[in-house]
Amino acid sequence: MARVVVTGGSGKLGRAVVTHLAEHGWDVTNVDLAPPPPGQPAAFTRADLTDLGQVVEVLQRIDDRYSGVDAVVHLAAIPAPGLRPSGATFANNVVSTHHVFHAARLAGIRRVVWASSETVLGLPFETPPPYAPVDEEYAVRPESTYSLGKAVEEEMARHFARWDPAATLVGLRFSNVMDPEDYARFPSFEDDPASRRWNLWGYIDARDGAQAVRRALEADLVGFEAFVIANADTVMTTPSAALLAEHFPDVPVRGELQGTQTLLSIEKARRLLGYEPQHSWRDHVGG
């Protein structure tokens, strides 16, 4: 049984990731400052990831609980702009991610999957994207300190991968994470489509986010790769082509849009990870 440390395993996406990995045979340790939910199928260690010494320890050995780690999933972070002052967000997120990358290298862990963000694509798209659906092919366009931190993390990953050509560092650019209980409000988005234009009406079901993490852990990849991770559809019932025509009329459309397909392209994740979303808000709410 392979051992994985999941940082931030007590958070919204982290809870789904811990459960999913445990169900698929991984021995999971949740490392977080926040306590885990009751019954979580993982050991728990409380650690401050801004302290390099603590990160080095949790990625090597925790007393008599385990010795040696096969992979790391790094999800712990201040999860969005505006929750803390910008300097505090940058200092927490970028430093923590550096410590995870560095401690993994010291421990000889060559598979690191971490949460990048859809925000590096240019969210909230007050400046329209260069084309749609957006993908990983254009240079990152951070528009907030939170997003700038994620862009810095991706650049760090490129160099950690360069320093160790056998290492794999995968940044998953997760869309807006949702649990099934969040879906009750989705029909109300039709009353004000502009309220969701900031991320091209995208979302990611936490369970599909967890699937993407597992596939990134298991994929035959070497080096640094970034993937947009979203659901296959939008949060809307209005067709995607109509949404673009009304809200981003000057943005070139690449390919033919089918119905309510996502405008955050997941084709690279499908191709290289075998990722395919299994859940939709429409399964929980008529749409």
N, C-alpha and C positions, 0 to 999 in steps of 0.2 A: 504494500500500500504506500503510495507516494505521499509525502508530507508537504503541505502547503501552509504558509502563513498568510492570512488575509488581514490586512490592516483596515480598520474601519468596518469590521464585520458586524458592528452593532447598528450601523446606519441603514438607511432605506434600501439602497442597492446592496450593501454588504450583507444584510440578513438573507436576501434571496441568493446571493452568491454562496454563502456558507452552506445553506441548505442544499442547493443544487450540487455543489462539489461533493458534499458528504454522501448524497444519494448516488453519485457516480464513482464512489470508491476511494475518494481522497481522504486522507487523515488531515483534518483541518484544525488549525489554531487561530482563534480570533484575537488580534492585538488591537486594543482600542483604549481610549480614555473612558468612554461611556460603557456602562455594564451591558451585557448581552440580554436579549429577550429570554424569558423563561423557556427552558426546554431546547435551546439551540444545540444542534448536534456538533458541538466543537468545544475544545478546551478554550479557556479565556485567560489572557494575560493582560493586565493593565500596564500600558507603557506610554511615555511621552516621546513621540517620534522626532521632536525638535532636539532631543538629546541623543547625540550620535552613539554614546556608550550604550544606552538602552537599546537602540536599534541593532547595534552589533551583537548584543547578547541575544535578543529575541530571534535573530536570524542564524544563530549558531546552537545555543543550548539554553534551556530553561530548567535549571536544577535537575531533578530526576524525572521530569515530565517528558522531555525529548532531547535528543542530540542529533543535530543535522537536519537540514531543510532542503527539499528538492526544488521548490519554486516559491515565488512570492506574488501575491496579488495585492497591489497597493491602492486602496480606495479611500483611506483616511485623508480628510481635507476639510477646510472651510468650503462648503459645497457650491457657493454662488456669490456673485458680486453683491455688495451692500450689506452683508450680514455682519461684517466687522469693518473697521477702517481699512483703507486700501493697504497701508503699510503693514498692518497686522496680518492681513490676508496673504500678502506676498511673502512675508517672513515665515509664516506658518507653513504654507503650502510648498513653496519652492525649497525651503530648507529641509522639510520632512522628506520630500521626494529625493533630494540629493542624498540624504542619509540612507534611505532605502537602497538606492542604486549603489552607493559606495559600500554599504555593509554587505549587500549581496555579493559584490565583487570580492570583498575580503573573505567571505565564507565559501567562495567557489560556486555560488548559485548562478546558473546561467540561463534561467528562464524567469523573467520579470514581466508581469502584465500590470498595467496601471491605468487609472482613470485620467485620461486627458479630457477634452470637452468639445462639444459642438461649438462653443463660443469662439474657438480659434478660426472658425470659418468666416467670421465677420459679424457675428451677432452683436447687437440686435437688428442688424441689416438696415439701419438708418441710411447707410450707404449701400445701395443694392449690390447683391452678389454679381460676380462677373458673368455667370450663366446659371441655369438651373436644369436639372437637379444639381445641387452643389456636391462636390466630391473632394478627394484628397489630392487632386492634381494641381491646384493653385496654391501659391504661398500663403501661409497663415496670415490672418488679418486681425489681430487682437484689438478690441475696442474698449477694454476695461483692464484694470490692474489684475483682477482675477484671471482674465483671459491671457493677459501678458505672462502671468506666471505659468499657465499651461503651455504657452508657446516656448517659454524658457525650459520647461521640463522636457518637451520634445527635443529641443536642441541638445540638452544634456544627454538624453538617451542616445542620440546619434553618436556622441563622442564616447560614451561608455561602451557602445557596441563596437566602435572603432578600436578602442583599447583592447578589447577581447573579441577577436573575430569569431569565436565559437559561441558567444553570448547571443541571446535573443531578448530584445526589449520591445514590447508591444504596447503602444498607446491606443486606448479605445476612446474615441471621441463620442462619448455617450450623449444622446439627446436627453430631453427633460424626462426624468425617471418617474414612472407612475406605478402605483399598486392598483389592484382591482377596485378598491373602495374609492379611488379618485375618479372613476369613470362616470359616476352619476352626473357630474357637472359638464361632461363633454357636449351634450346636445345644446347647452346654452351658448357655446362658442358660435353657433350659426347666427345668433342675434347680433354678434359683433365680430366678424371675421378679422378685423384689423387688430383685435386684442391678442391674436396669436401669430401675426405676421412676423414677429420678432425672431422666430426660429423656423420660418416657413411651415408652420402648422405641424411641426414634428413632435414625436414623443418616443419613449422606449418603455415597454413593459418591463418591470424589474426582473421578471422571470426570463425574458428574452435577453436582457442584459447579462444575466448569470450564464445563460447558454453561450453567449459570445465570449465571456471570460474563460469558460472551460475549453472552448474550441481554440482560443488563443494559447492556452496552456499546452494543448495537445497537438497543435498544428506543426507541420514540417516547415519551420521558418528559421532563418538565422539572420542576425543583424537587427536593425531598427525598422519597424513598420508602424504606421498609423492607420486606423480604420474608423470610418464613420459608422456608428452603431445606432440605428433607429429601427422603428417598426416599419413594416412594409406599406402601411397606409398612413394617412394624416389624421389629425384630430377632427376633421371636418367631414360633412356629407357632400358639400359642394365639390365638384371635380377639381382636381389640381390645376388643370389647364385654365379653368375659369378663374381660379384664385390668382394665378400669376397674371393673367390678362388684366384683371382689375387692379391689383395692388403693386405689381411690378411689370408694367406694360413694356418697358424698354429692355428688360432682361432677356437675352437670347435663351431659347429652350433647346436643349440637346436631346435629340431622340423624340419619340412619340410618347406622350403621357397617357396612361391608361387609367381612367376613373379617378379614384382617390389615392393613387400611388404616392409614396413618400417623395418629397422634394429634397430630402437628405439622402443622397445615393448610398445604397448598401451593396452595390455591385462588387466592389473590391472585397468586402467581407464575405460575400457569397462565394466569390471565386477562390480566394486564398484560405479562408477559414472553414468553408462549408457551412457558414452561418445562414440560417433561415428562420425568421420569426415564426413562432407557434401561437402567439396570443394577439388578440386585437380587442380594443375597447368595444367593438361591435358585438363581440361574444357576450358582453355583460349588459349592454344597453342597446336597444334597437337603433340601428343607424344605417 
